[in-house]
Amino acid sequence: MEPTSADLVLASASPRRRELLEGLGLALLVAAVDIDETPHAGERPLDYVRRVAGAKCDAAVARGTNDAGLAVLAADTTVIAASEAGLILGKPVDAADARRMLERLAGRKHEVATAYRIRLGERVAERTVTTVVSFRALMPAEIEAYVASGEWRGKAGGYAVQGIAGAFVTELRGSHTNVIGLPLAEVIADLQALGALPRYPAAGFGTRA
């Protein structure tokens, strides 16, 4: 997409974030960046997610992706196992890792935290949004079937609330889209506060009759 026809630079390879924003009729210039997302020794979960989101945004800006005067948005999402002293559950590296994550989450509450940073010229907006999610107890066969489905791939915490794993959730307190990967209400409010979306909303939010 030509920068002049885009509303926003999304510094993320996440298809979920892209779908959420495009669902509002926004035209995106996707400019994913590759950074080291390894947690630092002793790093607290919220400090971690803020650092990674900020690093993604800054890397995209340094690459010149906002030369057309567009805002740059980057985000990072992690799952925090509250029952284990703030254990960070990122994206599973393999099926065994996904299985271990689901076993930790089953029958317990956990937090999903998304941090994001927006840069428009010299102006910056950043925020961290946390949602509390409760899982019911899961049968071992459910965990095995879910792992076999492959839906966990590329998902923080090893599950997708908008997919099969929605059947595991008994309670969700906070932003639903935050659990998917981007707290839309907060992101749109901050983009508007920066004056970053002059063409938003498109008629019918970009839908076709």
C-alpha positions as CSV (number, residue, x, y, z in Angstrom):
1,M,0.0,0.0,0.0
2,E,1.2,3.5,-0.8
3,P,1.8,5.6,2.4
4,T,-0.4,8.4,1.1
5,S,-3.4,6.0,1.1
6,A,-2.8,4.6,4.5
7,D,-4.1,5.8,7.9
8,L,-1.6,4.2,10.1
9,V,1.7,2.3,10.2
10,L,1.4,-1.0,12.1
11,A,4.8,-2.1,13.3
12,S,3.6,-5.7,13.9
13,A,3.4,-9.0,12.0
14,S,0.3,-10.1,14.1
15,P,-2.6,-10.9,11.8
16,R,-5.0,-10.4,14.8
17,R,-3.9,-6.8,15.3
18,R,-4.2,-6.2,11.6
19,E,-7.7,-7.7,11.5
20,L,-8.9,-5.7,14.5
21,L,-7.8,-2.4,13.0
22,E,-8.9,-3.2,9.5
23,G,-12.3,-4.2,10.9
24,L,-12.7,-0.5,11.8
25,G,-12.0,0.5,8.2
26,L,-8.5,1.7,8.8
27,A,-6.0,1.3,5.9
28,L,-2.7,0.0,7.3
29,L,0.9,0.2,6.2
30,V,2.3,-3.0,7.8
31,A,6.0,-2.6,8.7
32,A,6.8,-5.5,11.1
33,V,10.1,-5.3,12.9
34,D,12.3,-8.1,14.3
35,I,13.7,-7.5,17.8
36,D,15.0,-9.7,20.6
37,E,12.0,-10.4,22.8
38,T,13.8,-12.4,25.4
39,P,12.9,-11.3,29.0
40,H,15.7,-9.8,31.0
41,A,16.7,-11.6,34.2
42,G,14.4,-10.6,37.0
43,E,12.3,-8.4,34.7
44,R,8.7,-7.9,35.9
45,P,6.0,-8.8,33.4
46,L,4.6,-5.3,32.9
47,D,8.1,-3.8,32.6
48,Y,8.9,-6.5,30.0
49,V,5.8,-5.9,27.8
50,R,6.3,-2.1,27.9
51,R,9.9,-2.5,27.0
52,V,9.2,-4.7,24.0
53,A,6.4,-2.6,22.7
54,G,8.5,0.5,22.9
55,A,11.5,-1.1,21.2
56,K,9.3,-2.3,18.3
57,C,7.9,1.2,17.8
58,D,11.3,2.9,18.0
59,A,12.8,0.4,15.6
60,A,10.1,1.0,13.1
61,V,10.5,4.8,13.4
62,A,14.3,4.5,13.1
63,R,13.7,2.6,9.8
64,G,11.9,5.6,8.4
65,T,8.5,4.0,8.2
66,N,6.8,7.2,9.3
67,D,8.4,9.5,6.7
68,A,4.9,10.1,5.2
69,G,3.7,11.7,8.4
70,L,1.7,8.7,9.6
71,A,1.5,7.6,13.2
72,V,3.4,4.4,14.0
73,L,1.8,1.9,16.3
74,A,3.5,-1.1,18.0
75,A,2.3,-3.4,20.7
76,D,3.2,-6.5,22.6
77,T,1.0,-8.9,24.5
78,T,1.9,-11.3,27.2
79,V,0.0,-13.6,29.6
80,I,0.9,-13.5,33.3
81,A,0.3,-16.5,35.4
82,A,-0.7,-14.8,38.6
83,S,-0.5,-18.0,40.6
84,E,3.2,-18.4,39.9
85,A,4.6,-15.0,41.1
86,G,4.0,-13.2,37.8
87,L,5.4,-15.9,35.4
88,I,5.5,-14.5,31.9
89,L,3.8,-16.8,29.4
90,G,4.8,-15.7,25.9
91,K,4.4,-17.6,22.6
92,P,4.9,-21.3,23.0
93,V,8.0,-22.6,21.3
94,D,6.5,-26.0,20.5
95,A,3.5,-28.3,21.4
96,A,5.0,-29.4,24.7
97,D,5.4,-25.7,25.7
98,A,1.8,-25.0,24.8
99,R,0.6,-28.0,26.8
100,R,2.5,-26.8,29.9
101,M,1.0,-23.3,29.5
102,L,-2.5,-24.6,29.3
103,E,-2.0,-26.8,32.3
104,R,-0.9,-23.8,34.3
105,L,-3.9,-21.7,33.2
106,A,-6.6,-24.4,33.7
107,G,-8.9,-23.8,36.6
108,R,-7.2,-20.5,37.5
109,K,-7.3,-16.8,36.8
110,H,-4.5,-15.1,34.8
111,E,-3.8,-11.6,33.4
112,V,-3.4,-10.6,29.8
113,A,-1.3,-7.4,29.4
114,T,-0.9,-5.5,26.2
115,A,1.4,-2.5,26.1
116,Y,1.6,-0.2,23.1
117,R,3.4,2.8,21.9
118,I,2.3,5.3,19.3
119,R,4.7,7.9,17.7
120,L,3.5,10.7,15.5
121,G,6.5,13.0,14.8
122,E,7.8,14.0,18.2
123,R,4.6,13.1,20.0
124,V,4.3,9.8,21.9
125,A,1.3,8.1,23.5
126,E,1.8,4.8,25.4
127,R,-0.3,2.7,27.6
128,T,-0.6,-0.7,29.2
129,V,-4.0,-2.4,29.5
130,T,-4.6,-5.5,31.6
131,T,-7.5,-7.9,31.4
132,V,-8.3,-10.6,33.9
133,V,-9.3,-14.0,32.4
134,S,-10.6,-17.1,34.3
135,F,-10.3,-20.6,32.8
136,R,-12.5,-23.5,34.0
137,A,-10.9,-26.8,34.8
138,L,-9.8,-28.6,31.7
139,M,-9.8,-32.3,31.1
140,P,-6.5,-33.7,29.9
141,A,-8.2,-34.8,26.7
142,E,-9.3,-31.2,26.0
143,I,-5.7,-29.9,26.5
144,E,-4.4,-32.6,24.1
145,A,-7.1,-31.9,21.5
146,Y,-6.4,-28.2,21.7
147,V,-2.7,-28.7,21.3
148,A,-3.4,-30.9,18.3
149,S,-5.6,-28.2,16.8
150,G,-2.5,-25.9,16.4
151,E,-4.5,-22.9,17.3
152,W,-1.9,-22.1,20.0
153,R,0.8,-21.3,17.5
154,G,2.0,-17.7,17.7
155,K,-0.4,-16.9,20.6
156,A,0.7,-15.5,23.9
157,G,-0.2,-17.9,26.7
158,G,-0.8,-20.6,24.1
159,Y,-4.4,-19.9,23.4
160,A,-6.8,-17.8,21.2
161,V,-9.8,-16.4,23.1
162,Q,-11.5,-15.7,19.8
163,G,-11.2,-19.3,18.7
164,I,-11.7,-22.7,20.2
165,A,-10.3,-21.6,23.5
166,G,-13.3,-19.4,24.0
167,A,-14.9,-22.5,25.4
168,F,-12.4,-22.5,28.2
169,V,-13.1,-19.0,29.5
170,T,-15.6,-18.6,32.4
171,E,-15.0,-14.9,33.1
172,L,-13.3,-12.0,31.4
173,R,-12.9,-8.6,33.2
174,G,-11.7,-5.8,31.1
175,S,-11.0,-5.4,27.4
176,H,-11.9,-8.4,25.2
177,T,-9.9,-7.1,22.3
178,N,-6.9,-6.7,24.6
179,V,-6.9,-10.5,25.0
180,I,-6.9,-10.9,21.2
181,G,-3.9,-8.6,21.0
182,L,-4.9,-5.0,21.0
183,P,-7.2,-2.9,23.3
184,L,-9.1,-1.1,20.5
185,A,-11.0,1.4,22.6
186,E,-7.8,2.7,24.2
187,V,-5.7,2.7,21.0
188,I,-8.3,4.6,19.0
189,A,-8.7,7.1,21.8
190,D,-5.0,7.8,21.9
191,L,-4.7,8.0,18.1
192,Q,-7.5,10.5,18.1
193,A,-5.9,12.5,20.9
194,L,-2.7,12.8,18.8
195,G,-4.7,13.9,15.8
196,A,-3.4,10.8,13.9
197,L,-6.7,9.7,12.2
198,P,-8.1,12.6,10.2
199,R,-10.1,10.2,7.9
200,Y,-11.5,8.1,10.8
201,P,-14.2,6.9,10.8
202,A,-14.9,6.0,7.2
203,A,-18.5,5.8,6.2
204,G,-19.9,2.6,7.5
205,F,-16.5,2.0,9.1
206,G,-15.3,1.1,5.6
207,T,-17.9,-1.6,4.9
208,R,-19.5,-2.1,1.5
209,A,-23.2,-2.2,1.1
